């Protein structure tokens, strides 16, 4: 049986001596890609931490996720990619499954989620994961894209010409005060976050 003329490929050849996949690459890109989204992820072991190399649609490295080395056996048979939200996922039975759920051993459902304690969705070490509700997960969210103060919960109030502080908890908005100094406002939010959000509080760095 004749095989594809690409050196590292052992698939049966088709058009112009290439297998179907490599012939499609030649037509689409004008060259053979060393990697594609179909190829398995490279996993790099560094002591107690393993790095899962993630690739884009062109086969180029785009990011790396980390897990505990002891978790490699659980995940090595799946093809991992980065979602539009930056999370790490695979497809199982035509359903997208997130890496953190496999690591922590939790089936995906609407009632429970997995929170990344340091808010880095690429850090999927067990010590950085905790089961939570949607509300608790939202409490640990970082600064919003539209934030202009640089501090969570702090915005400029034109009418008062002061920094205003508010916090959401249990679908209610709590007013925490007006402040002339932005740093004092950030501290006030931190105090409120500890009071209303507990261990899921995302604190401003002062």
N, C-alpha and C positions, 0 to 999 in steps of 0.2 A: 504494500500500500504506500502510495506517495504521500508525504506529509508536507505541511506548510513550509515554505522556504525561509520563513523567519527563523533565525538560528535557535532560539530558545523555545520554539513552539512545536509540539508534537501532534497537533490536530491534523485531520485529513485535509489535503489541499483542495481548493475549488478554483475559482476564477483567477487566472494569471498566476497560478502557483501559490496563492495565498489561501489560508482557511477563511471561512466566512467572516470571522471577527476582524482579522487583519486586513482583509480586502475592503471591509467597510471603513476601517481607519484610513486606508490609503485614499479612498474616495472622499472622505469627509475632511481629513486634516492634511493630506498630501504626504504623510509620513506614518511610520509605525510608532505607536506609543509604547514606552517601556512598561507603563502601568495604566490600568483603567479602573473604573469604579467596581469592576467585577473581581479584581484581584484581591486576595486576602490582605488584611492589615499586617504591617510589620509590628511586632511587639518587642520592645527593648526592655530587658530586665536590668534594673539598677538597685541591687540589694533588696530592700523590702518594698520598693516601688517599681511598678511596671508602667511603661509608656506605650500607649496605643497610638500609632501614627495614623493620622487621618488624611485622606486625599480628596482633591476636588475632582470634577468630572473629566478633567484633562490628565488625571493621573499624577498631579503634582501635590506634594505635601502642603497642607493648608493649616494644620494644627496638630496638637497632641493632647490626649487625655491621659490622666494618671489613675491607677487603681493599685490596690495592694497586690503584691506578687502572688499571694496565696489565692487570689481570685482569678488568675489567668485561665485556669482550666474551665471555669464557668463561661468565659466569654470568647475564647480563642477560635471557636468554630463559626462565629458569626461575622458578617461583613459590616463594619461600623462606619458611620459617616456623621457629619455635622449637620444639624437641622438649621432651618432659617433663624431659629431663636438661639443658635449656638450650642444647643444640647447635643449629646451624643446618642445616636439611635441605630437600630437595625430593623429589619423586617422579618417577622415570624408569622407564617400563615397569612401573608398579605396584610398584616397589621404592624404599624410602627411601635416598637418597644424601646423604651429609654434604658440606657446603660445602668442608671442608678437603681432601677427597679430589679434588674437581674442581680446586681451586686448585693442588694439588701434582701432579696428574696420576697418581693412584694408584687402581687399582680396589680396591673394598672386598673384603676377604677375612679369614679368621680368623688367618692367619699374620702379617700386617703391619697396623699401625695408624698413625695420624698423631697425634703428640703436640703440644699447645700448650705451648711452652716456658714462658710466663709463667702458665700454667694458666687463662687467660681464654679460654673457648671461643668468645667473640664476636670475638676478635682473630685473624683469619685472613689476616694479612699473611704473605707467604712467609718472611720472616725469623723469624717466630714459630712456624713449622711444621717438624717433622722426622719422618721415617719411623722407626718403632720396632716392637718386639714388644709383646705385651700386658703382659709382665712389666716392661719398661722404662717403659711408659706408667703402670703402677700405681706405680712408684717416684716418679714426679713428681706424685703425688696430694697434695692439700693436707691440712689437719687434718681428721680425721673428725668426724662430727656428734656422736658421743658423747664426744668429748674434753672433759675438764673442767680440764685444766692450762693450756690456751692455747698449748701447745707440742707439736709433733709428736713422737711416740715417748716422751712423758713422762707418767707417771701416778703417783698417790699410793699408796704401799704401806702399808696400815694396820699390818701386823705389824711392819714395821721403823720405821714413823713417819718415812719418808723418801721422796723422789721416786725412782722407779725408771725406768730407761731401757732400752728394747729396740728392736730393729730387725729387720725381715724382709728376707731376701735369699735368692734361689734356693730359696724354699719352706722356709727354715729361720729360726728365731727366734734372734737373738743378744742375749745379755744384756750391757749396757754399764755397769751399775753402779747403786749407790744414792747419793743426794746429799741433803744437808740443805738446800741452796739450789737453788731451782727454776731459776734462771738458769744455774747450773753444769750442771744436768741437760740443759737445752736445748743448751748448748754441746757436751756430750758426745754428744748425738744428732747434731748437725751434723758432728762429727768422724767418727762412725760412718757417716753417710750418704755423706760424701765417699769413705770407704774402700770401702764395699760397693756404693754406687749410682753412683759416678762422675759423669759429666756429667748424669745424670738425677736426681741428688740434689735433693730439695726441702728446703731449709734453713730452720730457724727464724730469724725476725728477732729479733736480739738487741739 
